[in-house]
């Protein structure tokens, strides 16, 4: 067997081709759509996926306020954050968060699925979440992601 024909191809700066995708999340379940978006941000949908290199695509998410939760998670799930001051722990349910800042629910779910490294933070920066159906990225000619 000729082993020279089985060279492993790794993605690099010269070979990466970034695309822009737009996803309408109206009526979608938060966790299911977040895992699909995280997969595209990391580049795992591409055949030349390389774990140590950022070859993911840009993702534009529209209608972030229209996502849904299954079961009783809208009332029972709790998001915790801390202000940094003593006694500064704050709680919010998805219902409260969707009323105040709806894009935060989806951003939080996607960020939790990304690696907690410099590479993961760089990949996360390619996420653009918007409330409503309008977005300012029409010049990039995003393609609909099924």
C-alpha positions in Angstrom: 0.0 0.0 0.0 1.3 3.4 -0.9 1.2 5.5 2.2 2.2 8.7 0.4 -1.3 9.0 -1.1 -2.9 9.3 2.4 -1.5 12.7 3.5 -3.7 14.4 6.1 -4.8 17.8 5.0 -5.0 20.5 7.7 -6.8 23.8 7.3 -4.6 26.9 7.5 -4.9 30.6 6.8 -4.3 30.1 3.0 -6.9 27.4 2.5 -9.7 28.6 4.8 -12.8 30.0 3.1 -15.3 31.8 5.4 -18.9 32.0 4.5 -21.8 34.0 6.0 -24.9 32.2 7.0 -28.2 33.6 8.2 -30.6 31.5 10.4 -34.2 32.3 11.3 -34.8 30.8 14.7 -38.5 31.5 14.9 -40.2 28.7 16.7 -37.0 26.7 17.2 -36.0 25.0 20.5 -33.1 26.9 22.1 -30.7 23.9 22.8 -31.2 22.2 19.5 -30.6 25.3 17.4 -27.7 26.4 19.6 -25.9 23.2 19.0 -26.3 23.5 15.2 -25.0 27.1 15.4 -22.0 26.2 17.6 -21.1 23.5 15.1 -21.0 26.0 12.2 -19.1 28.5 14.3 -16.4 25.9 15.0 -16.2 24.7 11.4 -17.2 21.1 12.2 -19.6 21.1 9.2 -16.6 21.4 6.8 -14.6 18.4 5.5 -11.3 20.1 6.4 -12.1 20.7 10.0 -9.0 21.2 12.1 -9.4 21.3 15.9 -6.5 23.7 16.6 -7.4 26.2 13.8 -10.4 28.6 13.5 -12.0 27.7 10.1 -15.6 28.3 11.1 -18.1 30.5 9.4 -19.9 33.7 10.4 -23.5 33.1 11.6 -26.3 35.7 11.7 -29.2 34.8 13.9 -32.5 36.7 13.3 -35.8 36.6 15.3 -34.0 35.7 18.5 -37.0 36.8 20.6 -39.1 34.0 19.1 -37.2 31.0 20.3 -38.9 28.5 22.6 -38.2 26.1 25.5 -39.6 22.7 26.0 -41.5 21.7 29.1 -41.5 24.1 32.1 -38.0 25.5 31.4 -39.5 29.0 30.7 -40.4 29.3 34.4 -38.1 26.9 36.2 -34.7 27.3 34.6 -32.5 29.9 36.3 -29.7 32.0 34.8 -27.2 33.1 37.5 -24.8 36.0 37.2 -22.7 38.0 39.6 -22.1 41.7 39.7 -18.7 41.4 41.3 -19.9 43.1 44.6 -20.5 41.3 47.9 -24.0 39.8 47.8 -24.3 40.6 44.1 -25.7 37.4 42.8 -28.6 38.0 40.4 -31.1 35.4 39.1 -33.3 35.5 36.0 -35.7 33.0 34.4 -35.9 32.7 30.6 -39.2 34.4 30.7 -37.7 37.5 32.3 -34.7 37.4 30.1 -36.7 37.1 26.9 -38.8 40.1 28.0 -35.7 42.3 28.8 -32.9 41.2 26.5 -34.0 38.3 24.2 -30.8 37.8 22.3 -29.0 37.0 25.6 -30.8 33.6 25.9 -29.4 32.3 22.6 -26.0 33.8 23.1 -25.7 32.2 26.5 -26.7 28.8 25.2 -24.2 29.0 22.3 -21.4 30.3 24.4 -21.8 27.3 26.7 -21.2 24.9 23.8 -18.0 26.6 22.6 -14.5 25.7 23.9 -13.4 27.8 26.9 -10.1 28.8 25.3 -8.7 31.7 23.2 -9.7 29.7 20.1 -13.3 29.3 21.4 -13.6 33.0 22.1 -12.3 33.9 18.6 -14.9 31.5 17.1 -17.7 33.0 19.3 -16.9 36.5 17.9 -18.3 35.4 14.6 -21.8 35.1 16.0 -24.2 38.0 15.3 -27.6 37.8 17.1 -30.4 40.2 16.3 -34.0 40.7 17.5 -36.4 41.0 14.6 -35.9 40.0 11.0 -33.5 42.8 10.0 -29.7 42.7 10.1 -27.0 45.0 8.9 -25.0 42.3 7.1 -26.6 42.3 3.6 -23.3 43.4 2.0 -21.8 40.0 3.0 -24.5 38.2 1.0 -25.3 35.6 3.7 -26.8 32.3 2.6 -29.8 30.7 4.3 -28.6 27.8 6.6 -31.1 24.9 6.6 
